[in-house]
Amino acid sequence: MDFLTASRGFDKVTDLMQHGQSLDAIAQMDGMSTALSGYQAWIHSPTIGGLHVVANLPALAITFVITALVYMAFAIKRASNAMVYLKLGVIILVIIVGSRYVKASTGAPFAPNGV
């Protein structure tokens, strides 16, 4: 759950509750599952200095890991060159393996503009 979705869900559910709806009634409404999940995330989220901390932790962790790897790859020239050679090797391997599956008979007669 991201911050904006949780905030909007909290606002929407709070507005409905101020107009007399209960949480059970809101849960039964069509299309309110995301808003209700956002409400739950918002009220159970930790607060730091009055700011609710709602974040998708796996996405943040993946972003930090990829950023660190890219930084290290650019910081270490050999690692960067090794990655380039690895990519070229994979491309050449795909071409070699894929060329074995090409059959010339399936392309005959090849006449895209007619005969």
Buried (B, 14 or more C-beta within 10 A) or exposed (E): BEBEBBBBBBBBBEEBBEEEBEEEEBEEEEEBEBBBBBBBBBEEBEEEEEEBEBEEEEEEEEEEEEEEEEEEBEEEEEEBEEEEEEEEEEEEEEEEEEEEEEEEEEEEEEEEEEE
